[in-house]
Amino acid sequence: MSQDLLEQYNISENTISMFTSKTGPIGDNCNLSGDVGAFLGMWQVVHHSQTSPTRGTNWEGGIRVPFVFHWPRGIPEPSKNTKLRSFVDLVDTLSDIVKFELPSDRTFDGLTMRTDLSGELNFIADTFPRTLYFLEPDTDEVFVFRKDFLKVFFRTNGARECNTSFDPTDDFVYHEYPLVFDLSDDKSEFKNKTYDQFHRLLFLENKRIADLIFAEDTGIKSSANYTSDPDGAPCCNELCSCHTEQTHSPLPPNRLLHLQSHLRTGGRSR
């Protein structure tokens, strides 16, 4: 619905309009590919030059997208927000705005963005940096996580580049010593941090990941079966992890123990 039509019906002031993108640009689309801007994924480019750090990867060029939120009555003045947000936040945000109580028979992973939009103070969101986890769909294993400006790769991969026959699945690289990038001064993801710099963050995240494993294995499971519910059909197919019987373990116990062992022994980055 266009803005002109909203104004014609005199509902533009309290109507929420959003503009965003599902992913970053497609690397193999040649002259029709978008621009990743400063988010060049330089570590991937330098070490695997035949690949592209675009859609299909977890480099910033593949996952960082613009998000424009238009709501004159709720947003007092034009503003810019740099907090770490995700599409999973939309359900929580919109339900918070319209005062809709979400069902209690399933878990919602998002956080409301209402205070970000209105300019209100939010002590929890403003004080404690958020962590986002990127999971392997088939195994639910964490292979990337980001906490505030720090981004950690346990596994890296590239996408198909323009005019190449490269198969991206051949490029999965598992790192015994995770790659760590500080996006506050390295948007191109080029300078891998040393293990010592990562030490404290990993220690805190190990505990958090262990807590998540326990919470997922013992907490509330969704009773909604999106594989048979017609409402879920558009987003469920053979490529999606929609089965309610799946167990979501952010990091396998053997991987977690390995990382904890490294902390105790003072492992170093390669």
Secondary structure, DSSP 8 states (H G I E B T S, - for coil): --HHHHHHTT-STT--EEEE-SSS--GGGGGG----TT---HHHHHH-TTEESSTTSSSHHHH---EEEE-TTT--S-----S---TTHHHHHHHHHTT----SSS-------HHHHHT---HHHHHS--EEEEE-TTT--EEEEEETTEEEEEEE--EE-TT----GGGG-EEEEEEEEEETTT-TT------HHHHHHHHHHHHHHHHHHHHHHHHS------TTT-GGGGGG-STTS---TT----SS-HHHHHHHHHHHHHT----
